[in-house]
């Protein structure tokens, strides 16, 4: 096996080993086959070298990168319904990064609740590894324009499942699984209006039960959803600031006896 091919194989195996904690379905970007004998080899000195020893240098390199501290958080990131600090921060981060990429304002951002794959990240140092654990999927950030009727369907869909993460530019109330009093940038949802929404390509293509979005045109922002989160954390740190995730009452639930 050539050196370049061996390095690529080692990196793949290292990343796979680091991701074993996430039992999730990954997107296949390309498909192909190649036969490689996964055995030990004999080096020039005649000594046998095992596969783990070949992988070790790359594992160390990946570990160092994954352990990089991106920012400091003043509160834990917690995945909760109808609203949690993790979801709020993720939605705000992706909205901000999308607006920077587009150089224009966007109405709001959402994240499918099941897309976040850990329940809690402690306050303090937020590493790159934590971002991969929160969002292990290679989904892209996209912008989609929705009419008022489809926007209402989206909010009703989120309400029916108890609430998804939404950015601080919107709020609504859940009553018997329906979305009421939907506010977008301080104004009530207009059934005849049009709204720009940031989400993952997975959701835009109908994932997480959003069949009503499938087939609608959307603009790819050419950045992974996870990488947008990483960039936001880095920017916060570069400004000498800290992450301040908090629950703000974006989603309220009407209690019925």
C-alpha positions as CSV (number, residue, x, y, z in Angstrom):
1,X,0.0,0.0,0.0
2,X,1.3,3.4,-0.9
3,X,2.1,5.9,1.9
4,X,-0.6,8.4,0.9
5,X,-3.2,5.6,0.8
6,X,-2.1,4.3,4.2
7,X,-2.4,7.7,5.8
8,X,-5.9,8.2,4.4
9,X,-6.9,4.8,5.7
10,X,-5.4,5.5,9.1
11,X,-7.2,8.8,9.4
12,X,-10.5,7.1,8.5
13,X,-10.0,4.4,11.1
14,X,-9.1,7.0,13.8
15,X,-12.1,9.1,13.1
16,X,-14.3,6.0,13.1
17,X,-13.0,5.0,16.5
18,X,-13.6,8.4,17.9
19,X,-17.2,8.4,16.7
20,X,-18.1,5.0,18.2
21,X,-20.2,6.8,20.9
22,X,-22.6,8.0,18.3
23,X,-25.0,5.3,17.0
24,X,-26.3,7.4,14.2
25,X,-26.9,7.0,10.5
26,X,-24.4,8.9,8.4
27,X,-24.8,10.3,4.9
28,X,-22.9,8.5,2.2
29,X,-21.1,10.9,-0.1
30,X,-19.5,8.4,-2.4
31,X,-19.4,4.7,-2.9
32,X,-16.7,2.4,-4.1
33,X,-14.6,-0.7,-3.2
34,X,-11.0,-1.4,-2.8
35,X,-9.3,-4.5,-1.5
36,X,-6.7,-3.9,1.2
37,X,-5.1,-6.6,3.3
38,X,-5.6,-5.5,6.9
39,X,-2.6,-7.4,8.3
40,X,0.7,-6.5,9.9
41,X,3.6,-5.7,7.7
42,X,7.4,-6.2,7.9
43,X,9.5,-3.1,7.9
44,X,13.0,-2.7,6.5
45,X,14.6,-4.1,9.6
46,X,12.5,-7.2,9.3
47,X,10.4,-6.4,12.3
48,X,6.7,-6.9,12.2
49,X,4.6,-3.7,12.6
50,X,0.9,-4.0,13.6
51,X,-1.9,-1.9,12.3
52,X,-2.5,-0.2,15.7
53,X,1.0,1.1,15.7
54,X,0.6,2.5,12.2
55,X,-2.6,4.3,13.3
56,X,-1.2,5.7,16.6
57,X,0.5,8.8,15.2
58,X,-2.7,9.8,13.4
59,X,-4.9,9.1,16.4
60,X,-2.7,11.4,18.5
61,X,-3.0,14.1,15.9
62,X,-6.8,13.8,15.7
63,X,-7.1,13.7,19.5
64,X,-5.1,16.9,19.8
65,X,-7.4,18.6,17.3
66,X,-10.6,17.3,18.9
67,X,-9.4,18.4,22.3
68,X,-8.9,22.0,21.2
69,X,-10.8,24.4,23.5
70,X,-13.0,26.6,21.3
71,X,-14.6,28.8,24.0
72,X,-15.7,28.9,27.6
73,X,-19.3,28.5,28.5
74,X,-20.8,30.2,31.6
75,X,-23.6,27.6,31.9
76,X,-24.1,24.0,30.9
77,X,-25.5,23.2,27.5
78,X,-28.7,21.1,28.2
79,X,-31.0,19.5,25.7
80,X,-34.5,20.0,26.9
81,X,-38.1,20.5,25.6
82,X,-39.8,22.8,25.0
83,X,-36.6,24.9,25.2
84,X,-33.1,24.3,26.5
85,X,-29.8,26.1,26.7
86,X,-28.2,23.7,24.1
87,X,-30.9,24.2,21.5
88,X,-31.1,27.9,22.0
89,X,-27.3,28.3,21.6
90,X,-27.2,26.1,18.5
91,X,-30.1,27.9,16.8
92,X,-28.6,31.3,17.5
93,X,-25.1,30.3,16.4
94,X,-26.3,28.9,13.1
95,X,-28.5,32.0,12.4
96,X,-25.6,34.3,13.1
97,X,-23.1,32.3,10.9
98,X,-25.7,32.1,8.1
99,X,-26.2,35.9,8.1
100,X,-22.4,36.4,8.0
101,X,-22.2,34.0,5.0
102,X,-25.1,35.6,3.2
103,X,-24.4,39.2,4.2
104,X,-28.1,39.7,4.9
105,X,-30.6,39.3,7.6
106,X,-32.5,36.0,8.0
107,X,-35.8,35.7,9.8
108,X,-35.0,32.7,12.0
109,X,-33.2,29.4,12.4
110,X,-34.3,26.0,13.6
111,X,-32.6,22.7,14.6
112,X,-34.4,19.4,14.7
113,X,-34.4,18.2,18.3
114,X,-33.2,14.7,17.4
115,X,-30.2,16.1,15.5
116,X,-28.5,17.0,18.8
117,X,-27.1,13.7,20.0
118,X,-26.0,14.4,23.6
119,X,-28.2,15.5,26.5
120,X,-25.7,17.7,28.3
121,X,-22.3,19.4,28.1
122,X,-20.9,20.8,31.3
123,X,-20.2,24.5,31.7
124,X,-16.5,25.5,31.3
125,X,-14.3,24.5,28.4
126,X,-16.1,23.7,25.2
127,X,-13.9,21.6,22.9
128,X,-14.2,20.7,19.3
129,X,-15.0,17.2,20.4
130,X,-18.1,18.4,22.2
131,X,-19.3,20.0,19.0
132,X,-18.9,16.7,17.2
133,X,-20.7,14.9,19.9
134,X,-23.6,17.4,19.8
135,X,-23.8,17.3,16.0
136,X,-22.0,14.3,14.6
137,X,-23.8,14.4,11.2
138,X,-22.3,15.8,8.1
139,X,-25.3,17.9,7.3
140,X,-25.0,21.2,5.5
141,X,-26.5,24.6,6.5
142,X,-29.1,25.8,4.0
143,X,-31.4,28.8,3.5
144,X,-35.0,28.2,2.5
145,X,-37.8,30.6,1.7
146,X,-41.2,29.6,3.1
147,X,-44.6,31.1,2.5
148,X,-46.8,31.9,5.5
149,X,-48.8,28.7,5.3
150,X,-45.8,26.4,5.1
151,X,-44.2,28.3,8.0
152,X,-47.3,27.6,10.1
153,X,-47.0,23.9,9.2
154,X,-43.4,24.0,10.4
155,X,-44.3,25.5,13.7
156,X,-47.2,23.1,14.2
157,X,-44.8,20.2,13.4
158,X,-42.3,21.4,16.0
159,X,-45.2,22.0,18.5
160,X,-46.6,18.5,18.0
161,X,-43.3,17.0,19.2
162,X,-43.0,19.2,22.2
163,X,-40.7,21.9,20.7
164,X,-37.6,22.2,18.6
165,X,-34.7,24.6,19.1
166,X,-35.4,28.0,17.5
167,X,-33.4,31.2,17.3
168,X,-34.2,34.2,19.5
169,X,-35.9,36.0,16.6
170,X,-39.0,33.9,17.1
171,X,-41.4,32.7,19.8
172,X,-44.6,30.8,20.1
173,X,-46.9,28.9,22.4
174,X,-47.8,25.2,22.3
175,X,-51.4,24.4,23.1
176,X,-52.6,20.8,22.7
177,X,-49.8,20.1,20.2
178,X,-50.5,23.2,18.1
179,X,-48.5,26.4,17.6
180,X,-50.2,29.6,18.7
181,X,-49.2,33.2,18.9
182,X,-46.3,32.7,16.5
183,X,-44.1,35.8,16.6
184,X,-41.3,36.4,14.0
185,X,-39.1,39.3,14.7
186,X,-41.7,40.9,16.9
187,X,-44.6,40.5,14.5
188,X,-47.4,37.9,14.3
189,X,-47.0,35.4,11.5
190,X,-48.6,36.6,8.3
191,X,-50.3,33.7,6.4
192,X,-49.6,35.7,3.2
193,X,-46.1,36.5,4.1
194,X,-42.7,35.0,3.2
195,X,-40.0,33.9,5.6
196,X,-36.3,33.1,5.3
197,X,-35.3,30.1,7.5
198,X,-31.9,28.5,8.2
199,X,-31.9,24.8,8.8
200,X,-30.0,21.6,7.9
201,X,-30.2,20.1,4.5
202,X,-31.5,17.0,6.2
203,X,-34.6,18.8,7.4
204,X,-35.0,20.8,4.2
205,X,-35.1,17.5,2.3
206,X,-37.9,16.2,4.4
207,X,-36.1,14.7,7.3
208,X,-37.5,14.5,10.9
209,X,-41.0,14.2,9.5
210,X,-40.8,17.4,7.4
211,X,-42.2,15.9,4.3
212,X,-44.0,19.2,3.5
213,X,-40.5,20.8,2.9
214,X,-39.3,18.1,0.5
215,X,-38.8,19.4,-3.0
216,X,-38.9,23.1,-2.1
217,X,-35.9,25.0,-3.5
218,X,-33.2,26.0,-1.0
219,X,-29.8,27.6,-1.1
220,X,-26.8,25.6,0.2
221,X,-24.4,27.7,2.3
222,X,-21.5,25.3,1.7
223,X,-20.7,24.8,5.4
224,X,-21.5,21.9,7.7
225,X,-24.1,22.7,10.3
226,X,-21.5,21.6,12.9
227,X,-18.8,23.7,11.5
228,X,-21.0,26.8,11.8
229,X,-21.3,26.0,15.5
230,X,-17.6,25.6,15.8
231,X,-16.9,28.9,14.0
232,X,-19.4,30.8,16.2
233,X,-17.6,29.5,19.4
234,X,-14.3,30.5,18.0
235,X,-15.5,34.0,17.1
236,X,-16.9,34.4,20.6
237,X,-13.5,33.4,22.1
238,X,-11.5,35.6,19.7
239,X,-13.6,38.6,21.0
240,X,-12.5,37.8,24.6
241,X,-16.1,36.8,25.5
242,X,-17.7,33.7,26.8
243,X,-20.7,31.6,25.6
244,X,-23.8,32.5,27.6
245,X,-26.4,29.9,26.8
246,X,-29.8,30.5,28.6
247,X,-33.5,29.7,28.5
248,X,-35.5,32.8,27.5
249,X,-39.1,31.7,27.2
250,X,-39.0,31.3,23.4
251,X,-41.4,28.4,23.6
252,X,-44.2,28.3,26.2
253,X,-46.6,25.4,26.8
254,X,-50.2,25.9,28.0
255,X,-50.9,23.5,30.9
256,X,-54.2,21.7,30.9
257,X,-55.6,20.0,34.0
